[in-house]
Amino acid sequence: MEGDLDLLFELVSRRSGSALSKQQRERVQQCAERLRGGRPWPSFVDELHGRQGAMALLELLASASVHKTDLFRDEPQLEALERYVLAPLAESGRALQLWSAGCATGEEVATLLLLLARVGANPASRVLGTDLSASALTQARRLTFSDEAMRRVPAALSERWFRRNAEGLVLDPKLSAQARFQQHNLVETPYPFPEVGTGFDVIVCRNVLIYFTPEAAERTVGLLAERLRRGGTLVLSAAEPILKPRADLETLRVGGTFFYRPRTEPVPEVRAVPPPRPSAPVPVPRPSAPVRVEVAAVETKSPEQEGEELFSLVLEWSAAGQPDSETEAGLRKSLYLSPDLAAARYCLGLLLDQRGLRADATTEYRRALSVLQSGRARPTPFFLNPERLAEACRRALSRLSA
Ligand SMILES: C[S@@+](CC[C@H](N)C(=O)[O-])C[C@H]1O[C@@H](n2cnc3c(N)ncnc32)[C@H](O)[C@@H]1O
């Protein structure tokens, strides 16, 4: 049984991202005892790896979670978020898209809705709340809170936006109509998209990654950053700073706290040298070779141009037999530099598709198609023209959905 339990803990840790503490292991074991019924341990653990055990596995993952939360948790950070991030965004007048990733029982979603109301954001703004735990989400959807959870809410806000019923304090329907909830495991892709557009203005993921293994936390930060719109803001809690510097994010220090933003400046290490002219019989550069940095070009090239150049290089490397993992990294880097490079997005879809990652491939094809349909796509003279590319995306999507 001990070996089976180790396998169970390993599975739960890998699929939830969580580095299981002693208490979490105890909770997982108790939950497993209940779900197992009379079945022998080995067949129960085996079943969890397949379709049949999917629901039980979700319950086990949720049993490892800690749902402790309150409204207005960490006021100084929220004050800075309101003043330096939300208020300037609200001035634009457009509907904002926020995401509370790991929203537990909804307190953080309600807090964000209150902050949006206070800065006078467009009422069509949305706050998406996601969590691994189905039972936490059931409670979250009620947007009804205890006095204990409400104790930090400024009186003016609680009087204006809550009314009491038998269950507690209920958020005004004007604000709760702006909330959406969805079950989502941060370890799994694809990540949710906002209701409008392809990136969120603000993603709040607080007190979730502290429970993660360092590898899962790092991967999650990267995936969350990919879901930000340009100039978007990632909010982690003060207890979970990003310790390793990242090429994709820069730290914004404001009001005694810090947030993260996708870098807008190209990072020198990822700069690409223009591809060799087709007629020149020069050897194809390998990605492992040191990348030459042309300082003079830094002022003259936009990140989009760099992304395009890198994309053409990646295609050449790939034709020369570069491993798929390096092609994928090159494509992602091109897209980081130039997010509207629909051709690179389509190629990334193809690559994921060939590797059997259907859901991820579908996401990339969809994103390519949406960029093409919006008219924002960067033209890529050496690749399919936009109409053909859009058609290729449509065909790929209909094949994958068949
Ligand atoms: C301590 S609560 C944080 C709630 C809120 N963000 C806050 O700071 O007050 C952590 C939440 O993260 C969720 N969680 C843990 N692992 C997760 C995962 N892999 N994917 C999505 N949510 C997860 C848990 O279910 C739990 O509700």
The ligand as an SDF file (V2000), in Angstrom:
LIG
                    3D

 27 29  0  0  0  0  0  0  0  0999 V2000
   -5.3430   29.9730   -0.9600 C   0  0  0  0  0  0  0  0  0  0  0  0
   -6.4500   29.9900   -2.2730 S   0  0  0  0  0  0  0  0  0  0  0  0
   -6.1730   31.5750   -2.9570 C   0  0  0  0  0  0  0  0  0  0  0  0
   -7.4340   32.3410   -3.1870 C   0  0  0  0  0  0  0  0  0  0  0  0
   -7.2400   33.7790   -3.6640 C   0  0  0  0  0  0  0  0  0  0  0  0
   -6.4990   33.8200   -4.8920 N   0  0  0  0  0  0  0  0  0  0  0  0
   -6.5790   34.6350   -2.6230 C   0  0  0  0  0  0  0  0  0  0  0  0
   -5.4020   34.9730   -2.7390 O   0  0  0  0  0  0  0  0  0  0  0  0
   -7.2510   34.9760   -1.6510 O   0  0  0  0  0  0  0  0  0  0  0  0
   -5.6940   28.9000   -3.4570 C   0  0  0  0  0  0  0  0  0  0  0  0
   -6.6510   28.4170   -4.5220 C   0  0  0  0  0  0  0  0  0  0  0  0
   -5.8860   27.8880   -5.6050 O   0  0  0  0  0  0  0  0  0  0  0  0
   -6.5600   26.7710   -6.1420 C   0  0  0  0  0  0  0  0  0  0  0  0
   -5.6290   25.9140   -6.8680 N   0  0  0  0  0  0  0  0  0  0  0  0
   -4.6600   25.1100   -6.3690 C   0  0  0  0  0  0  0  0  0  0  0  0
   -4.0390   24.4510   -7.3620 N   0  0  0  0  0  0  0  0  0  0  0  0
   -4.6290   24.8550   -8.5050 C   0  0  0  0  0  0  0  0  0  0  0  0
   -4.4410   24.5190   -9.8720 C   0  0  0  0  0  0  0  0  0  0  0  0
   -3.5130   23.6290  -10.2620 N   0  0  0  0  0  0  0  0  0  0  0  0
   -5.2230   25.1160  -10.7770 N   0  0  0  0  0  0  0  0  0  0  0  0
   -6.1870   26.0080  -10.4110 C   0  0  0  0  0  0  0  0  0  0  0  0
   -6.4120   26.3540   -9.1290 N   0  0  0  0  0  0  0  0  0  0  0  0
   -5.6430   25.7800   -8.1950 C   0  0  0  0  0  0  0  0  0  0  0  0
   -7.1460   26.0980   -4.9150 C   0  0  0  0  0  0  0  0  0  0  0  0
   -8.2350   25.2520   -5.2550 O   0  0  0  0  0  0  0  0  0  0  0  0
   -7.5400   27.2820   -4.0550 C   0  0  0  0  0  0  0  0  0  0  0  0
   -8.8810   27.5930   -4.2260 O   0  0  0  0  0  0  0  0  0  0  0  0
  1  2  1  0
  2  3  1  0
  2 10  1  0
  3  4  1  0
  4  5  1  0
  5  6  1  0
  5  7  1  0
  7  8  2  0
  7  9  1  0
 10 11  1  0
 11 12  1  0
 11 26  1  0
 12 13  1  0
 13 14  1  0
 13 24  1  0
 14 15  1  0
 14 23  1  0
 15 16  2  0
 16 17  1  0
 17 18  1  0
 17 23  2  0
 18 19  1  0
 18 20  2  0
 20 21  1  0
 21 22  2  0
 22 23  1  0
 24 25  1  0
 24 26  1  0
 26 27  1  0
M  CHG  2   2   1   9  -1
M  END
$$$$
